[in-house]
Amino acid sequence: MPALALTPPEAARWAARAGLRLPAERHAAVTVVADHIHHVVAVLRELDFEDVPPAAAYHPVQEAHRAAV
């Protein structure tokens, strides 16, 4: 599903909805960053992690340190 680009007024509306005051001169910058984050998340969603166990299943092995002094 292709996502529509966020507009500066929408970015301001979402910021206000989250309880953040966003000065008018920051609307465009926040829009660019939000669009970038959305693009990165969209790429991650396309990755196939079917055979990857969850992080909680990882247990690193402790190596025995055999250093001589």
C-alpha positions in Angstrom: 0.0 0.0 0.0 1.7 3.2 -1.1 1.8 5.9 1.5 1.0 9.5 0.7 3.7 12.1 1.6 3.1 14.0 4.8 2.5 17.7 4.4 3.7 20.4 6.8 0.2 21.2 8.0 -0.4 17.5 8.7 3.0 17.3 10.6 1.9 20.2 12.7 -1.5 18.6 13.4 0.1 15.3 14.4 2.6 17.1 16.7 -0.3 19.0 18.4 -2.2 15.7 18.8 0.9 14.3 20.6 0.9 17.3 22.8 4.0 18.9 21.2 4.1 22.6 20.3 5.7 22.9 16.9 6.7 26.4 15.8 5.6 27.2 12.2 9.3 27.5 11.0 9.8 23.8 12.0 6.9 22.3 10.1 8.9 21.7 6.9 11.9 20.2 8.8 9.7 17.9 10.9 7.9 16.8 7.7 11.1 15.8 6.0 12.3 13.8 9.0 8.9 12.1 9.5 8.9 11.1 5.8 12.4 9.7 6.1 11.5 7.6 9.2 8.3 6.4 7.4 10.4 5.3 4.4 12.9 3.4 6.6 10.1 1.6 8.5 8.5 0.7 5.2 11.7 -0.9 4.0 12.0 -2.9 7.3 8.5 -4.1 6.9 9.4 -5.6 3.6 12.2 -7.8 5.0 11.5 -11.5 5.5 12.3 -12.5 9.1 10.3 -15.7 9.0 13.3 -17.9 10.0 14.8 -15.5 12.5 14.1 -16.4 16.2 13.0 -13.5 18.5 15.8 -11.6 20.3 14.7 -13.2 23.6 15.8 -16.6 22.2 19.4 -15.4 21.9 21.8 -16.6 24.7 25.4 -15.7 24.2 28.0 -18.3 25.3 30.4 -17.2 27.9 34.0 -18.0 26.9 36.5 -19.2 29.5 39.3 -16.7 29.6 42.7 -18.5 29.9 45.1 -15.7 30.1 48.5 -16.3 31.6 50.2 -13.7 33.6 
